Amino acid sequence: MRLTSTIRKLHKRTPKLGKAVSLATAASVITANSFGGSIPLWLMGVGKVITGAPIADKAVIKIATYWISSNSALIDDMLPRKDWRISLPDDIRIDGKYLLVSNHQSWVDTSIVQYIGEKRLPLTRFFTKFELIYIPIVGQAFYFLDFPMMRRHSKEAIAKNPALKGKDIEEAKRACALLKDKPFTLLNYLEGTRFTKAKHAKQQSPYTHLLKPRAGGLSLAINALGEDIDGILDVTIVYPDGVPSYSDLWKGNIKRLGVDLRYIDIPDALFEGIKQGGYENDEEIKAQMFDWVEHIWRQKDQRITDMLADFETAPKTQAAQ
């Protein structure tokens, strides 16, 4: 605590040095926690895979939660005072089961989702490529934490082996099913990629701040987990001073940030249709899902405009929440 307080003072007195020291401190803490936690995570993870023991699963989640808590403590205690405006529902629960959709601009987005969710939402997971399992520490952590890992088959591979058609969806459903008996927050970036002006222009996106959304990933999650979820959440993240890099976060360069988390309602009939596999087998259900996602995205686009305007019309400075 004393070290982080000293670094915060450095930011005020000697900003350039403060940025360098806070970045180096964050890198050291995150690296140390990653390597320090890797051995017990591996041991508990292997034990979980072999025995299926709930105590091993809980231990793996506890290690990941500690890692996130350490990062959040750095944000709260080390970075300089900032204007971060975070709006959350009062009735989200740490033991809930949620699907979460978000806009996507930066690698920082996931860290912000973890930060706002600490002690409020279950551990955040997201879809990853199966190939990541071969990355030391990180890949195995994703696997042991039941991140849905997907094997994607190219059109060429399917053409050579038609039996592969639909296998990626089957495997994704199986991976999602691993979350059924535990609290979860399953994050889905509906745009499928990070927003850039070049991508926005290439798509001829009808939205001011967003790329075109995709409905497949969310539909798959509803189909696999529909019986179990407590709600669908939508988080909107804005960076009024420009899209940051990951190092900007730990340098303290993100002075202003807006986050709005809220429930979104999906029509019961559509939800039931998706849950029963209609997105894949019924063109009418698929069209309704696209219409609903586009409606959500139009609302989000306007929300981003309003959130950005709020920073310009009602400036204020406050400590991180």
C-alpha angles and dihedrals in degrees: 000000000000091000094050091047090052091050091051089054089050089056089057099042102033108014097183093052091042091056093049094048095046092049092049092046093049092047091050095047095045092047093046092049091046094052095035092052096042096081097051089040090053093046094048092040094053090045089052093050093047100041105019087222113170090217090062091048091050090049092053091050091047091055091050091047091052090052091053092045091054090053091048091050090054090052093048100041107028110036120082123261111289145178102246113161111197123179119189134170115254095227103058111120136210088223095048131113113231143170110214127198124191145173113249128218109138145015083251091071095080092048090052091050089051091047096052092042097052109122088353106067134029118263110299116239130176140187113278137179114264090230089071089074088080092061108100116253097345097059094046091046090056090050096047091046091054097245105172103255116197131202108210118204119207123231088249092054092048090049090055093043113024089186088076092067109114093005093113090056092047091051092047091052090049090050092049090050089065088071096055098097099045140054112272146169108206110197122207124183098208093198089063093219141037117285118252130164089241092055090044091054094044091052093044084224114201090216126087098218104017144064120233111286126236122218102196101085095047091045090052091051092049090049092050099038106020096117091054109041122106094201149325115258128198121204121193117196124192131183106197093190096051137285109305131217120232091257089054089065094057095040089059092244095134097088095159127039134161124201125178119183119183143151118260124205124226119194110263094232092051092047091050091047092051091045089056092052098263095139090067099035109029120060092198092054089046091052091048090051091052091049092050094048091049089050090052090048094052089053091048092049091055091044090056090051090051094046092051091048090051091061091055097044100039109032117182139154124223140155119268112281 
